[in-house]
């Protein structure tokens, strides 16, 4: 019989200052053009060293790559 997993999965990603600045700028442009932010999909891909972070805006159909390779 298979054991039931009793742990809860926690996903935590915190933007560094460089990433936060890029994110805030991108959001301000979206708000200025469209008048609202819309919905976003966050894609976090761990690669063993750090994580790739890509944000997709459903409102604009664009992506923002927040991956900070310099911090690896």
C-alpha positions in Angstrom: 0.0 0.0 0.0 1.3 3.4 -0.9 2.0 6.0 1.8 0.0 9.2 1.7 2.1 12.3 1.4 1.2 14.5 4.4 3.6 17.4 3.6 2.2 20.5 2.0 4.0 21.9 -1.0 5.3 25.4 -0.6 6.4 27.5 -3.6 8.3 30.6 -2.7 10.2 32.9 -5.0 11.4 36.4 -4.0 12.5 38.9 -6.5 15.8 40.7 -5.9 16.2 44.4 -6.3 17.1 44.3 -10.0 14.2 41.9 -10.8 11.8 44.0 -8.7 12.7 47.2 -10.6 12.1 45.5 -14.0 8.8 44.1 -12.8 7.6 47.5 -11.5 8.6 49.2 -14.7 6.8 46.6 -16.8 3.7 46.9 -14.7 3.6 50.7 -15.0 3.8 50.5 -18.8 1.0 48.0 -18.9 -1.2 50.2 -16.6 -0.4 53.3 -18.7 -1.3 51.7 -22.0 -4.2 49.5 -21.0 -5.5 51.2 -17.9 -5.3 48.0 -15.9 -2.9 45.1 -15.3 -5.0 42.1 -16.3 -4.0 38.6 -15.3 -0.5 37.1 -15.2 1.0 33.6 -15.2 4.3 33.1 -13.4 6.6 30.4 -14.7 9.3 29.3 -12.2 11.8 26.8 -13.5 14.4 25.5 -11.0 17.6 24.5 -12.8 19.8 23.3 -9.9 21.6 26.6 -9.4 18.8 29.0 -9.2 15.4 29.5 -10.9 14.4 30.9 -14.2 11.5 33.4 -13.7 9.2 34.3 -16.6 6.1 36.4 -16.3 3.4 36.3 -18.9 0.8 39.0 -19.3 -2.5 37.7 -20.7 -3.6 41.3 -21.2 -0.7 42.2 -23.5 0.3 38.7 -24.8 3.9 39.5 -23.8 6.5 37.9 -21.5 9.0 39.5 -19.1 12.0 37.3 -18.4 13.1 38.2 -14.8 15.8 35.5 -14.7 18.9 37.2 -13.2 21.8 35.0 -14.4 24.3 37.5 -12.9 23.1 36.5 -9.4 23.9 32.8 -10.0 
